[in-house]
Amino acid sequence: MVKSLTGNRIKGNDNLQNNGDGTIINNSVVNLGFFEKELSKSLIFDLLQIFNDSTIDSNGSFSLIDPADLFVKLEINNASKHKVYALNYSDDFNKFDDVIKDFNDSSSIIKKLVKLFIDNSNDDKTGDDNLQALAGNVIQVIKHDDRYKPQYDEKLDEFVEAFILYGVYKCKVLKNPNEQ
């Protein structure tokens, strides 16, 4: 056995270490499945299903004007905090396109998100403030559904930020500079 420079600690197999006085240190990591680094597609689907089944009106139409680049749109709408979120949640955000295709009428999900945004946005506030208000509203809609489970709490904020960024990316949330 090789002794380390930190006293009586003996280098183990990176899972168990014996420090010489009979104490065994267990350094193993147990993955319980609830605390994944990224959002799973099944979690995204479940939470989108809850949101889609809400009573929010999904009538409306989409603009046919091409969307602006996500970061340009966030910059123009004074949403610099959400530019950082876009970088941090990019892996989760990119999964939404794959998952949303599994819905019969995926446009209703985005229409409901847009309706929540329009009903609660304020032109006197920054894009960050309006997106934060939208996030709070989405959380309330999802948490008040009977299908919401406590284990969703760990990933709900991450889901909501990625979902809102997806809405911004699709140019349905915030002002599209290409339309001005």
Salt bridges, closest charged atoms under 4 A:
GLU38 OE1 - LYS95 NZ 3.23
ASP53 OD2 - ARG147 NH1 2.77
GLU75 OE1 - LYS83 NZ 2.46
ASP97 OD1 - LYS170 NZ 3.62
ASP98 OD2 - LYS41 NZ 3.26
ASP119 OD2 - LYS115 NZ 3.12
ASP128 OD1 - HIS82 ND1 2.59
ASP145 OD1 - ARG147 NE 2.91
GLU158 OE1 - LYS155 NZ 2.97
GLU161 OE1 - HIS82 NE2 3.31
